[in-house]
Amino acid sequence: MNSSSPPSNAPFSAPPLPWHRVRVRADIEALLAQASPDAPPLVIVTAPGLVSAAGPDWLPALLEGLPRERLIPLADCGEDAGFALASLTLGMGILAPEVGEAVRPRLLSIGAALGLPVLFERPG
């Protein structure tokens, strides 16, 4: 598998815990260095509001060159359905807890078609 392509996981509704909140590339690199190469993929999620501030292409750029097969990235898009859709098309799973109810079925459908997680609740 090319390290720049997203993992080809079957569709799923929620990545396993723990989720690791990341803000910079060094956060991801540290997590990868600590994890065994044979461990399940690490679930990484952006901090709330970061995708809205930096744009949906920020997380894919952050992951460039990293072993994507070892990561399940989630872009926390908050209430921004447009950024949620853009993140999906860029190969990122999404977390969109404040997005409107009317938009959720469409996001779920697109995520399922792409094999990407679409979640509407942050972990406890």
N, C-alpha and C positions, 0 to 999 in steps of 0.2 A: 504494500500500500504506500502511496506517495504521502510523505509526512505533511504536505500542505492540504491534502484533501480531508474532508470531514469523515469521521468514522461511519461505517455502513452498518449501523445498528438497526434492528427491527424497531418499528414504532413502539413507544412506551409512554405511559402517562406521567410517571414521576421518577426521576433519577434517585438512586439510593442516597441516604444520609451517610456520612456527613457532607454538607455543602461547605465549600471554602470560598469566602468572600475575597475577591481580588480587586486591587486598584491599579497596580503597575505590573509590568512583565516580571520583575524580580520576585513578586509574590508567587507567580506561577512556577518560575524556575526553582524556587526554594521548595515548593510542594513536590515537584517532580523529583528533585534530588533526594528528598526524604522518603519517597515511596518506592517500594520494590518494583522493578520493571514488570514483574508478573502479577502485580496487584490489579484489581479492577480499575477501570478508568476513574480519574478524580473528577468530581463534580465541582466546577468553578462557576461562581456567579458574580456579576458586577455589583458594586454597591448601588443602592437605590439612588436614582437621579443621575448617575454617571453617564448612562447612555443618552439621556436627554441633554446633558451638557456637552458631551464629546461627539455625539452622533453615532448612528448604528454601525458605521464602518470601523469604529475605534477598536472594538473587541477582535474582529478578524485580523486587523493590523497587528494587534498585540500578540496574537497567536502565531503569526507568520514564522515559519521555520521550526516551530515546536512540534513534538510528536503528538499529533492530533488523535491518534489511536489511543493515547493514554489520558485523554481529556473529554469531558462532557461539558462544553461551555454553555452557560445560560446568560443571556443579556436581560437584565432587569429593566424593562421598558416602562414600568409604572403604569401610567394611564395613556401613554402615547401609542395608539393603535398603528399609526403610520410607521413609527420606528420599530414596532413589533413585527410588522409585515416586512419591512426592509431587513431586519435582523434575520428573519427566517430565510429570505431569499439569498442572504449572504452566508447561509449554512450554520447559523447559530440557533440553538434552542432559546426559548424565551420564557420569561417570567413577567407576567403583566397583571398584577393583582388589582389595579384600579381601572383597567380598561372596561368599557361599557359592556353590559350583558348582550346587547344586540350584535356585537362584533365577535364575541367569543366563539360561536360555532364555526365561523369562517376561518379564524386563526387556527382552531383545532383541526379543521379539514386540511388546511395548507400544511400544517406541521406534520400531520399523519402522512400526507402524500410525499413529503420530503424525508420522513423518518426522523423528525426532530421533536424533542419534547416541547410542549406548550403547557405552561402551568399558570394558575391564577392565585396561588397562595404561597406566601413566603413561609419557610420552615419556622417552627416555633422557637 
